[in-house]
Amino acid sequence: MISNAGALLSKWLRRALLAAVLWSTIGFIFALPGLSTPQGWHQQLLSYLALWWSWGFVAFFIVALDARLPFSGAQLGRRIAAHLPLSLVFTSLLVYLLAAVRALLGLEQWAALSNPHLLPNALRGMFPWSWLIYWVIVGAWQAYRYYQRYLSSELRRERLERQFSEARLNALRMQLNPHFLFNALNTISSQVERDPRLARRMIEHLGDLLRLSLASKDKQEVPFVDELEFLEHYVAIQKIRFGDHLKVELAIAPEVKLACVPSLFLQPLVENAIRHGLSQHSSRGTVTISAERLDHRVKIRVLDDGVGLPPDWSLESFAGLGLTVTRQRIAGLYPGGASQFLIRNREGGGTEVEIDLPFRTAVEDAHDIAEG
């Protein structure tokens, strides 16, 4: 409780100091033309400081009262109407406050406060100018309030867009998980009667896959080394199925292993290479996964030496669920053209999938969060 009170007091002191500097600066600026004369500049400066210090004191109450008016920000007309009588009251009070401040600074006698002609004389002289200053203060305060509301609305809009994007990515992730599970179960079921021992080994790897999947269910990005661990169990299941007919090679640069990549994005690409490439190939097939860093980018390739793509194949028309969801997730995680997802026939036969992502590590993300 004491620390909160101290923090609040410190906040008000900072605001008071800033206000004092602001109104003193305004007073100094207005006094500048009279400061060039060698005689009387001191009195000229004090006169303008007295005026603007008085307005600074009054402005505090103007802002405080405006904040308590029973009108919303959209009811600007009613707010202005409420300030019409207030402007006359505050401008009249300023006349007496200014006389008191001038007396404190030795510019006038205290008897001026009891002068019955003080307010009538002000009505014929400074009152219209002071009334205009009142409305300048009110207008500046309303502009500041509108600016604050604009910033708040922008933050809310960005927060809603981010929540919508995260919900969409989570929906895509939920599509991908059952798709992967059903395909893995179909692979295992084909071995249950033929070789129960191999089927049990597949189930063990599938259990590890599900454990890793659940561990990363709330993460859209993971370190590349975690993604490779997940892929290792999937490849183990497929090697049990295909035996020596399947070979998987890795060419991963060491500096890429800690790069942040979309979770569960490699498995659909390797699955696609095996199902639509190597499973239709009579001889032994190889899937190669490479990753390298190029400046501030990471380039990942999944290559197979299978049958390749048909001549009329296109990603928009013929891609399966795994590829479609993976492409959409990558585009959602790295919007504005920050990523590339390409599928093409490989020179010499087979298919090549190339993904280009911004290079970012989990350590950099943690540093950005801490600074934010």
C-alpha positions in Angstrom: 0.0 0.0 0.0 2.8 2.4 0.9 4.7 1.6 -2.3 1.6 2.3 -4.3 1.1 5.6 -2.6 4.7 6.5 -3.2 4.4 5.6 -6.9 1.3 7.7 -7.2 2.9 10.7 -5.5 5.9 10.4 -7.8 3.7 10.3 -10.8 1.9 13.4 -9.8 5.1 15.2 -9.0 6.4 14.4 -12.5 3.2 15.7 -14.0 3.4 18.9 -11.9 7.0 19.5 -12.9 6.2 18.9 -16.6 3.3 21.3 -16.4 5.5 24.0 -14.7 8.1 23.7 -17.4 5.4 23.9 -20.1 3.6 27.0 -18.8 6.9 28.7 -18.0 8.1 28.1 -21.5 5.0 29.6 -23.0 5.4 32.6 -20.7 9.0 33.0 -21.7 8.1 32.8 -25.4 5.5 35.5 -25.1 7.9 37.7 -23.2 10.7 37.4 -25.8 9.8 40.6 -27.7 10.1 42.7 -24.6 13.3 41.1 -23.4 15.3 43.0 -26.1 15.0 46.3 -24.2 17.7 46.8 -21.5 15.3 48.4 -19.1 12.1 46.8 -17.8 12.7 43.3 -19.2 12.6 41.8 -15.8 9.1 43.2 -15.1 8.0 42.1 -18.6 9.1 38.6 -18.0 7.5 38.4 -14.6 4.2 39.7 -16.1 4.0 37.0 -18.7 5.1 34.3 -16.3 2.4 35.4 -13.9 -0.2 35.2 -16.6 0.7 31.8 -17.9 1.3 30.3 -14.4 -2.2 31.4 -13.6 -3.5 29.7 -16.7 -1.6 26.6 -15.8 -3.2 26.4 -12.4 -6.7 27.0 -13.9 -6.1 24.5 -16.7 -5.7 21.8 -14.1 -9.2 22.4 -12.8 -10.6 22.7 -16.4 -9.2 19.3 -17.3 -10.4 17.7 -14.0 -13.9 19.1 -14.4 -14.1 18.1 -18.1 -13.2 14.5 -17.1 -16.2 14.4 -14.8 -18.8 15.7 -17.3 -21.5 13.1 -17.8 -21.0 12.9 -21.6 -19.2 10.3 -23.7 -16.5 11.1 -26.2 -19.0 11.0 -29.0 -21.2 13.7 -27.4 -18.9 16.6 -28.3 -21.7 19.0 -28.8 -23.1 18.5 -25.3 -19.6 18.8 -23.9 -19.0 22.1 -25.6 -22.4 23.4 -24.4 -21.5 22.5 -20.9 -18.2 24.5 -21.2 -20.0 27.7 -22.3 -21.1 28.7 -18.8 -17.9 27.2 -17.3 -15.8 29.4 -19.6 -17.3 32.5 -18.1 -16.8 31.3 -14.6 -13.2 30.2 -15.0 -12.2 33.3 -17.0 -13.7 35.5 -14.2 -11.8 33.6 -11.6 -8.6 33.9 -13.6 -8.8 37.7 -13.2 -8.6 37.5 -9.4 -6.0 34.6 -9.5 -3.8 36.7 -11.8 -4.0 39.7 -9.5 -3.0 37.5 -6.6 0.0 36.0 -8.5 1.1 39.4 -9.6 1.0 40.6 -6.0 3.1 37.6 -5.0 5.7 38.5 -7.6 5.7 42.2 -6.4 4.1 43.5 -9.6 1.0 44.9 -7.9 -0.3 45.7 -4.4 -2.5 43.2 -2.6 -5.1 45.9 -2.4 -5.8 45.4 -6.1 -7.7 42.2 -5.1 -10.3 44.2 -3.3 -10.7 46.8 -6.0 -14.4 46.8 -7.1 -13.4 47.8 -10.6 -11.0 44.8 -11.1 -13.5 42.6 -13.0 -15.3 45.4 -14.9 -11.9 46.7 -16.1 -11.0 43.1 -17.2 -14.2 42.8 -19.1 -13.2 45.8 -21.2 -9.6 44.7 -21.6 -8.1 41.2 -21.1 -11.3 39.3 -20.6 -12.1 38.4 -24.3 -8.5 37.4 -24.8 -8.6 35.2 -21.7 -11.9 33.7 -22.8 -10.3 32.7 -26.1 -7.4 31.1 -24.2 -9.9 29.0 -22.2 -11.3 27.5 -25.4 -7.8 26.9 -26.8 -7.1 24.9 -23.6 -10.4 23.0 -23.9 -9.7 22.3 -27.6 -6.2 21.1 -27.0 -7.5 18.8 -24.2 -10.3 17.4 -26.5 -7.7 16.8 -29.2 -5.5 14.9 -26.8 -8.5 12.8 -25.6 -9.4 11.9 -29.2 -5.8 11.0 -29.9 -5.8 8.7 -26.8 -9.0 7.1 -27.9 -7.6 6.6 -31.4 -4.5 4.9 -30.0 -6.7 2.7 -27.8 -8.9 1.7 -30.7 -5.9 0.9 -32.8 -4.5 -1.3 -30.0 -7.8 -3.1 -29.7 -8.0 -3.6 -33.4 -4.5 -5.0 -33.5 -5.3 -7.3 -30.6 -8.5 -8.5 -32.2 -6.6 -9.1 -35.5 -3.9 -11.0 -33.6 -6.5 -13.1 -31.8 -8.3 -13.9 -35.0 -5.0 -14.9 -36.7 -4.1 -17.1 -33.7 -7.6 -18.7 -33.8 -7.2 -19.4 -37.5 -3.8 -20.9 -37.0 -5.1 -23.1 -34.2 -8.0 -24.2 -36.4 -5.5 -25.2 -39.1 -3.4 -27.0 -36.6 -6.5 -28.9 -35.4 -7.1 -29.9 -39.0 -3.5 -31.2 -39.4 -3.3 -33.3 -36.2 -6.3 -35.7 -37.0 -5.1 -35.9 -40.6 -1.6 -37.0 -39.5 -3.1 -39.4 -36.8 -5.4 -41.1 -39.3 -2.7 -41.7 -41.8 -0.3 -43.1 -39.1 -3.0 -45.4 -37.9 -3.7 -46.6 -41.4 0.0 -47.4 -41.8 0.0 -49.3 -38.5 -3.2 -51.2 -39.3 -1.7 -52.5 -42.5 1.0 -54.3 -40.4 -1.1 -55.6 -37.5 -1.9 -59.0 -39.1 1.2 -59.2 -41.3 3.8 -58.5 -38.6 2.4 -57.8 -35.1 5.9 -57.2 -33.7 6.5 -54.4 -36.2 3.1 -53.0 -35.5 3.9 -52.8 -31.8 7.1 -50.9 -32.6 5.1 -48.5 -34.8 2.7 -47.9 -31.9 5.5 -47.1 -29.6 6.8 -44.4 -32.0 3.2 -43.2 -32.5 2.9 -42.7 -28.8 6.1 -40.6 -28.8 4.7 -38.6 -31.7 1.5 -37.9 -29.8 3.4 -36.9 -26.7 5.5 -34.4 -28.6 2.4 -33.2 -30.4 0.6 -32.5 -27.1 3.7 -30.9 -25.6 3.7 -28.3 -28.5 -0.1 -28.0 -28.9 0.0 -24.3 -27.6 3.0 -23.4 -29.7 2.8 -22.2 -33.3 6.6 -22.1 -33.5 9.3 -24.4 -32.1 13.1 -24.7 -32.4 14.0 -26.6 -35.5 15.8 -29.2 -33.4 12.4 -30.0 -31.8 10.8 -30.4 -35.2 13.5 -32.8 -36.2 12.9 -34.9 -33.1 9.2 -35.2 -34.0 10.1 -36.1 -37.5 12.5 -38.8 -36.3 9.7 -40.8 -34.8 7.5 -40.4 -37.9 10.4 -41.5 -40.1 11.0 -44.5 -37.8 7.4 -45.6 -38.4 7.8 -45.3 -42.2 11.1 -47.1 -42.2 9.5 -50.0 -40.4 6.9 -50.1 -43.2 9.2 -49.6 -46.2 12.3 -51.2 -44.9 15.4 -50.7 -47.1 13.2 -49.2 -49.8 13.2 -45.9 -47.9 16.2 -43.8 -47.1 16.0 -40.4 -45.3 19.0 -38.1 -45.4 19.5 -34.9 -43.3 21.7 -32.0 -44.2 21.0 -29.4 -41.5 23.4 -26.5 -40.9 24.3 -26.3 -37.1 23.2 -22.6 -36.9 19.7 -23.5 -38.1 18.9 -26.0 -35.4 17.8 -23.3 -32.9 15.9 -21.3 -35.6 12.1 -20.9 -34.9 10.0 -22.8 -37.4 6.3 -23.7 -37.6 5.5 -26.7 -35.4 4.7 -29.9 -37.2 5.4 -28.5 -40.7 8.1 -31.0 -41.8 6.0 -34.2 -41.2 3.3 -33.4 -43.8 6.0 -32.6 -46.4 7.9 -35.8 -45.8 4.6 -37.8 -45.7 3.7 -36.3 -49.0 7.1 -37.2 -50.5 6.7 -40.8 -49.3 3.0 -41.3 -50.2 2.9 -39.6 -53.5 6.5 -40.1 -54.6 8.3 -43.1 -53.2 5.3 -45.4 -52.5 4.6 -45.3 -56.3 8.2 -46.0 -57.1 9.2 -49.6 -57.5 12.9 -49.2 -56.5 14.5 -47.7 -53.5 13.7 -44.0 -52.8 15.4 -41.3 -50.9 14.0 -38.3 -49.1 16.5 -35.5 -48.4 15.8 -32.7 -45.9 18.2 -29.8 -46.0 18.3 -26.5 -44.1 20.7 -23.6 -44.3 20.9 -20.0 -43.2 21.3 -17.3 -45.9 21.8 -13.9 -44.2 18.6 -13.3 -42.2 16.7 -16.1 -43.9 16.5 -19.8 -43.4 15.9 -22.0 -46.5 14.5 -25.5 -46.0 14.1 -28.1 -48.7 12.4 -31.5 -48.8 13.5 -33.4 -51.9 12.5 -36.9 -53.1 13.6 -38.9 -56.2 10.1 -40.3 -56.8 7.8 -40.0 -59.8 7.5 -36.2 -59.7 4.5 -34.0 -60.3 2.0 -34.5 -63.2 2.3 -31.9 -66.0 -1.0 -30.3 -65.1 -0.4 -30.3 -61.3 -0.9 -27.1 -59.3 -0.7 -26.3 -55.6 -4.1 -24.6 -55.6 -6.0 -27.4 -57.4 -4.3 -30.7 -56.5 -2.6 -30.3 -53.2 -3.9 -32.5 -50.4 -5.0 -31.5 -46.9 -1.5 -31.7 -45.4 0.2 -29.5 -48.0 -2.7 -27.0 -48.1 -2.9 -26.6 -44.3 0.9 -26.3 -44.0 1.1 -23.6 -46.7 -1.7 -21.7 -45.1 -0.1 -21.9 -41.6 3.2 -20.6 -42.9 1.5 -17.8 -44.7 -0.4 -16.9 -41.6 2.6 -17.1 -39.3 4.7 -14.9 -41.6 2.3 -12.5 -43.3 3.1 -9.8 -45.9 5.2 -11.9 -48.1 7.7 -12.7 -45.4 7.8 -16.4 -46.4 7.8 -18.5 -49.5 6.3 -21.9 -50.1 7.2 -23.5 -53.5 6.6 -27.0 -54.9 8.2 -28.0 -58.2 9.6 -30.9 -60.1 13.2 -31.6 -59.3 15.9 -31.7 -61.9 16.7 -35.3 -62.6 13.3 -36.6 -61.3 11.3 -36.3 -58.2 9.8 -33.4 -56.4 11.2 -30.5 -54.4 9.5 -28.5 -51.7 11.2 -25.2 -50.8 10.3 -23.1 -47.8 11.9 -19.7 -47.1 11.4 -18.2 -43.7 12.8 -15.3 -41.6 15.7 -16.4 -39.5 14.8 -15.9 -35.8 15.8 -17.9 -32.7 14.0 -18.4 -29.5 16.7 -16.4 -27.7 16.0 -13.4 -29.9 12.2 -13.7 -29.3 12.8 -13.8 -25.5 15.0 -10.7 -25.8 12.4 -8.8 -27.8 9.7 -9.7 -25.3 11.8 -8.5 -22.4 12.6 -5.2 -24.1 8.9 -4.7 -25.0 
